[in-house]
Amino acid sequence: MISARAGTLRISFTLLCSWIFRIWGGRRPKSKRNLLLLFTACVLYGIFIVSKVVYLWPHQGDEKNPPRNRALGDASTKPPQAHLQHGNFYMVSELSEGGVPSTLPAATLKPNVVYITLRSKRSKPANIRGTVKPKKRRKYAAQVQFEHSQGILQQGFNKQMDQQRLGEGEGDATAARDGAVILLAVPRGKTSAHQSNIRIYSDSAPPWFSAEDIRAMKFLADCKIKRVKQVPASHGDLILFENPSKKRPFSLAPTSACQGICGLIKRPLDMSEVFAFHLDRILGINRTLPSVSRKFEFVQDGLPCPVILWDSSLSPADNTTQSSTRMKWSTYQQILKQNCWLNGKVPKAESGCTQIHHHEWSKMALFDFLLQVYTRLDRNCCGFRPRKEDICVLQGLNLKCNDPGNIDLTHIMQRRDDPRHLVFISNKGFFDRSEDNLDFKLLDGIREFPESAVSILKSHRLREKLLQSFFLDTVFWESQRGRQGIEKLIDVIERRAKILLTYINAHGIKVIPMND
């Protein structure tokens, strides 16, 4: 094949030279010098043409199997690959076999570089996995009130306890079926022998957690459950487990419901309670109760549930609003103007102040805005567009917004021995609410924010701290599909933080130390 092509090339070259000679002969050159120059030029031109054609032709006779550096269809040759990544651009270069540059001359080593600009991701609201009620599984429709039918829950627990009793030969699994709260007991204060679900790989835990926080988290995550007891509750079905050991590492007084250290198990739909606890500690607010994620085989097919430390010093004086101090929106706004207990000043009797310190409302408003917890300050959903599945719509509360001053605040809780400070309970946040539907009513009347929390929002280190904090809770980390899922939740909080900082600047709100 190559020889035939070479012969054709020679014939073409001969014809070309003959044509040139005829033309030159017609002019009848006067000297042989001109003829020699013409012949030399013709030969050099021919050599140049031949070298170009031969270089471009394949060096093997079989065209069905071309060289690897020329054919992208060969199985051993890799297509163009993403070689470098920088910022929002990918540099894609064509590499030789094995991913390393071929040994061609320097002039041919320039890669075929293509820059691809990544499309900006559309800002989508995030969801904590487990907070959205499944639609396909009918079983959960009957579990909105957390296993309202006690039979399924009790049967599953008794079966598990029977298996443990046969294997270990200790403890009883008797259970009372009265009331709506289930108390799970841990005999002799022992914890399970398996590895803790709270992982701390460094010498110490993150500095925003106290030693008592870590003890509480380990207890909630690892204690072994042996016995079930039910006690009444005012709202839905709650589950408690207890450590009746005489050794009490926490400063919590025993009650009729809990003689030892207890943990409250909430529904899988309330997983944002765990996120709220970590965010509260990082911001330095320290008003939530310790919370972890844990799986129970006898609760909703072993789905991860939030488990919260039971504080017996919290007893609501009003069961309707689940508050230790009943208060309406108009009274709340009047109290904000009075600066109650600010700088140690005792308020006058006619001021209408409660025992709650003025700075507590600023901390609550900031915390609730970032998580969009509306059930405390905006129970009737008057400050945003609620969805059909929101409690305020299901109960028809959103229809009462025409008289906002008469709306009750809920979950305003204080400890009996510390009435100056609030305790944040029922911290169910909403991550699927878009930025154009945030509840700014939560910020009404607030004129100061805590410096420690705002400085963290400005420091651009909130993401780093949250990732480090959530890594401690193995079950929560895995339930959100690891870092990728948790990053989406942090994206939502960071965007809301930017909006809050803009709001602070636009309204001239003060940022002051709040160490009360």
N, C-alpha and C positions, 0 to 999 in steps of 0.2 A: 504493500500500500504506500509506504513512504517512498520507495524507488519510483513508482509511477508518478507520484506527485513531483518528485525531483526532476523527472524527465520533462514533464509539462512545464516546469519552471525554466528549464534550460532552453526549451524551444521558444518560449515567450521572450526570454532574454535575448536569444539570437535574432529573432524577428525585430525586436526593438533596436538592436544595434544596426541591423541592415537598413532599417528605415532611416536611422540617423545618418549612416554613410551615404545613402542615396541623396539625401538632402544636401549634405556637405559636398558630395561630388558634383551636384548641379551647380554649386557656386564656384567649382574649380579653384581650390586653394593654391596659392602661389608657392607655398613651402611645405616641407614634410614636418616641420615643427608644429604647425597648427593641427595636423592630422594626429601626431603623437599625443598632444594635449587632450584632444577630443576622445581618443581611445582610452586614455588613462581615466578620464572623468566618467566614461561609460562603464568601465570595469569597477570603479569604486562604488558607483551607484548600484550596480548589480549585486556586489557583495553586501551592501547595506540592506537591499531588499531581501536577499536570501537569508541573512542572519535574523531578520525580523520574523519572516515566515516560519523558519525552522524553530525559533524560540517559542512561538505560539502554538505549534503543533504538539500533540501529545507524544511522549517519549516511548510509549508502549503501543504495540500494534492493536491490542484489543480495546475498542472504544466502549465495550460494555462494562469494563472494569477500570474507570479512569483513576488517576492518582488521588490520594486522600486529601491533599491540599487544594484540590480543585473541585471535588464533587461533594456537595452537602448531603447527597442521598446515601453515601456510604454508611454502613451501620457503625463503623468504628469512629466516625467523625462526629463530634458534638456540635449542635447548633449554637448560634450566638448565645452567650451566657451573661447573666448579670454579674459583672466583675467587681465593680466598686459601687459603694453607696455613700452619698454625702447629702445631708439635709433632706431636701425635698426632691432630689434628683438621683437617678440611677445611671451609671455609666456602663453601657453594654458594649463589650468588645468581642470580636471573633477570635477564638483561641484555637491553637492546633491541638492535636491529640494529646490527652493527658492533662489538659488545662494549662500548658506552659507554652510560651511563644516558640514558633518554629525557628530553624537555623537558617533563615533566608538572609540575604545581604541587608545591610542597614537601611537601604532605601525602601525595602519592602516590609519592614517591621512595624510600620504605622498601623495601629489597629483601626478597625472600622468602628468608630465611636459614634454612639447615638445617645443623646440626652432625652430622657423621658420625664416630663414634669408630672408629678402625682396630682391627681384630682383632690381638691380639698374635701375632706369627709363631711358629710352632712351631719349637723349636730342633732343627734337623736337622744331623747330621754332614755335613761337607763333604768333597769329594774334589778332589785336584789332578787336572786333566784330563790323561789319559794314564797315570795310575797304576792304573787299573782295566783289566784285560785284556779286550778285546772278546770277546763271545761268538759273534757271528754270523759273523765272518770266520775261517775255518778256518786261514788262513795263519799266524796268530799262534800257533796251538797248537804248531806246529813251531818257533817262535822263542822258546820259554820260556828256552832257554839261549843266546839272542842269536845267532840264525842258526847253530844247531848244525851244519847242513849248510853247509859252507863254499862250495859251488858257487854258490848264488844270490847271496850277498854278493860273492864274487870276480868273478862275471860282470858284475854291475851296476857294480862299481867299474872294471873294465877297460874297459867300454863308455864310461863317463864320461871316463876318462883318455885313451882314444883320440880322443874328440871334442876334448878340450882340446889334445892334442898336435898334431892336424891344424891347429887354429886358431892355435896359438902357436909350434909348431915347436921346442919345448924340453922337456928332461926325459924320463925314461923312466917307464914304468908297470909295470915288472916287479914281481912279487910272489912271495914265498916262501909255500909252502903247508904249512909244518911248524908244529906247535904250535897253540895256541888263542888267542893274543893277536895282534892285527893292528896293526902299527906304520905309521902314515901320515906320510910325510915331506914337509916344506915346503922346497923348494930355495932357497938363498941368503937365507933369512930374510925373504922378501918377504911382504907381506900383499896382499889383494885390493884392487882400485882402487875398489870400490863403497863406499858409505857404511857406516861402522862400525855394528855391531849393539849397541854400547854407547854410549848417547846421554847426553851431559853438556852441558846447555844453560847452566848457570851458569858462573861463573869457576873453580869448583873442584868436585870430587866431594864427596859427603856425608862428613863428618868421620870416620865410623867406618871408612872404607876408607883403607888406606895407599896410598902411591904405587905400591908393588909390587903391591898388590891390583889396582889399576886397570890396570897394565901386563899383568898376568896375564890379567885378564878380556878385555882387547882382543885379546890374542894368541889365547886360546881361541875367541873369537867370530869372528875375522876372518881368521886365517891361511889361506893357500891350500895345499891338499893336492895332492901330486903322485905320491907313491910309497907302495906298500903293503909292509909287512913283518910277518911273524907270529912271535911268540915265545911260549913256553909260559906257561900260567897254571894255578894250582891249583884255582880255583873258577870253573867256567863259562867262557864266552867273553868276552874283553874286547878292546877296540879302542883302540889308541893312535895318535896322530899326532904327528909330530916336526918340529922346526925345527933342522936340523943346522948352523945358522950358528955361526961362531966367536965372534960377539958374544953374550955371555951376560948378559942383564939380570937373571937370577935366580941366587940363591946355591944352585944345585942341581948336584951333582956328576954327571958323565956315568957311565953304566953300559953294560953290553953290550946292554941292551934299548933304551936311549935315550942317544944321543950328543949330543943337543942339548936343546931344550926340548920336552917332550912333554905331550900331553893325553890323558886316559883318557875314552873315550866309553862311557857306560853305556846301559842299555835305556831306552826311553820310559817304562816302568813305574816308573822310579826318579827321576822329575822332582822329588820332594820333596827331593832332594839340593841343588838350587838354593835352595829355600826355607830349608833348614838353614844354608847358607852365609851368607845375608843376616841371618838371625836371630842367628847366632853373632857376627857383627861388630857388630850393633846392641847386643847385650847386653854387649859388651866381653869376651867369653870368648876369642875369637881362637884357636880350636883346630881349625878345619876348614880344608881346602884350598880355594883359590879355585875357583868353579864357575859356569858359565853354561849357557844353553840354546842349542842350535844344530841346524840341520837338515842332514841328509846325504841326498842322493838315493839312495845305494846302501845305506842302512840303513833297513829297515822303511818303505818307501814315502815317505821324506822326513819322517817324523814327528819332532817336536822331541825331542832327546835331551839329557840332562845331560852336560856335558863338564867334567872335573875335572883340575886341574893335577897332573901326575905328579911325585911326589916320590921320587927314587931313594934318599933316605936312609932310607926306610921299608922295612925288610926283615923280614918275620915270621920269628921263630925257630921257631915252631910252625905248620905249615901246616894242622893240623886246626882250630885255633881262630883262625887268622889273627891271631896276637898275637905281639908281641916279648917278652912276659913271660907265661908260662902261669900261670894262677891259678884256683883253685876258689872257690866262693861262701864256704865256711867260712874260707878263708885271707883272702879279701877283707874279711870282717867283722872278723876279728882285726886286720888291718892298720889299719882305721878307728879302732880303739880305741887304737892305739899312737901316733897323731899323728906319723907318720914325717916327719922333716926339718922339723918345725914350729919357727919362730923360729930357724932355722939350727942346731938341735941335732942332732948326729949320733946316729942310733939305735944301740942296742946290737946286737950280733951275734945274740943269742938272741931279739930282738923279732920276727924274721920279716919285717922291712920290706924292701921293694924300693927301687929308686932313685927311684920316683915320689913326688913331693911330696904331702903330705896334702891340700892344697887342690884338687888336680886331680880328686879323686873327687867333691867337692862341685859343682864346675863341670859335670862329666859328668852327675851325677844330675839337676841342674836342667835342663840342656839336653835330656836324654833324656826327662824327664817332660813337658816342654812339647810335644815332638814325638811322644811315645810310641814312641821307639826302644827296643825291648825286646831286640834281638839281642845287645847287649853284656852287660848285667847280668842279664837274665832270658831266656836263650836258650830255655829249655824252656816258656815261657809259663805259669809257675806263679802269677803275680800277677794274672791277668785271665782272662776267658773267651775263648779263641781261636776263630777261625772255621775252617771246613774247609780254606780255601785258604791258611792261614798255614803257614809252613815247619815250625814245630814240630809241627803236626798231621800234615802230609804225611810227615814223617820219624819220627813217633811219639815225639818227645821229650817231649811233654806227659804221657806215661804214666810218666815217671821223676821226677815231683815228690814222690814219697814220701820221697826222700832229697835234700833241697835243698842240703845242705852239700857234696855230692859233684858238683854241677853246675859245668861249666867256664864261665868268662867268655870272651867272644870279642871280637875287634877291639880289644884293649888294645894300642895301638901307641905307640911312642916313636921319636924320631929317634936315630940312632947318636951324633950329636954333642950331643944335648940329652936325656939320659935322665930328667931331672927332670920334664919336661912330657909330657902326653899329646897325641896327634894323633887327632882324631875322624875315622874313616873309615867308609864304609858307613852313612851317616846317612839311611837310608830311614825317614821318618816316616809316621804313620798319622793322617789327618784324619777318617776315618769312624768313629772309636771314640767312643761316647757317654760322657757324663760319669759315668754309673753303672757304667762298665766300664773305668775308668782303672787303670793298673798302678802301684799305690803301693809295690810291692816294690822299685821303682827307688830309692826314698827311704830304704830300710831302712839304719840305721846312720849316716845323715848327721846331723850335729849343728850344722853351720854352712853358710851360703850366702854367695856373693859379694855384697858391698854394691852394687857397680856394677850388676849385673844386676837385683837386687831393686828398686833405686831406679827403674829404667826401667819395671819392671812396675807400680810404684805411681804413676808420674808421669802416666798416662793419655795418653802420647804415643807408645806403641808402634805404634799404627795409623798415625799420621802418618809415623813413621820408616820403617816397612815399605813403605808406598806409595811414598814418595820413593825408597827403595832399589830396589824392584823395577822402577820406571820406567826405570832404567838399562838393564836387560836387555830389549831389544825383543822377542826371540823368546819369552822366558818370559811377558812381559806379554800378548802376543797369543795365546799358547797357552792362557792361562787366561781368554780372552774379556775382557781388559782389567780395568778397575777393579772391575767388578761381581763377576767370578769371584774376584779376589784378596781382595776384602772378605770373602767367605764364609770363606776360609781364615784370615784374620786374626780373624774372629769366634771360630773354634775356639780359636786360641791365647789370645785374651783371656779366654775362659771358663776355660780351664785355668790361666791365670795367677791368676785370682781364687781358684780352688780351691787352688792352691799357696800363695798368701798366707794363706789361712785355715788351711791345714795348718801353716805356719810359726808362726802365732800360737798355735794350739791345742797344739802340741808344744814350745813354748818354744825353738825353734831360733834360734841366734844369727845375726845378719847382720853380717858383719865385712869390712873391706877385705882383698882377696886380690890383691896385686900381685906375688906370687912368680912 
